[in-house]
């Protein structure tokens, strides 16, 4: 849905869509370092407007940000601080990106992206790509909404999610319980002088059983797979109240 993100790109940060990724990045890094991770080279897949990539860049890491939306990458570059070096932006589909850097990266991170994979086969392809790009014993970290989390987020099917003097954004959700898919439709009204312009965009998210995702990581070749909540408490299978989780996986030593 790159075209939909081209529509959302100019307002993405303004309406708060990047806030979760920006807030979680330093917390994830702190957790990783406290648990033995060391490194400097970061790959951010599905980087969007650059919240994660730019945060790492501002803290002296060498970062690659990949996204398939040219408009999102343009916004990411605009968000990059003047004179900030160490960041490389690449326009590519994370499913087909197969040009690893000369030096393997120390962490592959992906926030607010992998629920957009349409099936387990696509998730597996992303996992293979991440594995190929990582150095030995380096980490792959990503978040996902659980089935509970995606269903809960769809309970209020329509409402205003942002409003100010020049912008109004209304969302409407359709949830398919059989497929565990949420389709969110955005109606966007922007003031241009005395005229209001209208546009539309869609976002499809699919939820997967947490244990199935963890098993798939191991099958691809990761080890030490851990799943925690966004408070960094261990995920407990079958327990309610865990709408959003973070996966941490380590590449095996060859």
Secondary structure, 3 states (H helix, E strand, C coil): CHHHHHHHHHHHCCCCCCHHHHHHHHHHHHHHHHCCCCCCEEEEECCCCCHHHHHHHHCCCEEEEEECCHHHHHHHHHHCCCCCCCEEEEECCCCCCCCCCCCCEEEEEECCCHHHCCCHHHHHHHHHHHHHHEEEEEEEEEEEECHHHHHHHCCCCEEEEEECCCEEEEEEEEEECCCCEEEEEEEEEEEECCEEEEEEEEEEEECCCHHHHHHHHHHHCEEEEEEEECCCCECCCCCCCCCEEEEEEEECCC
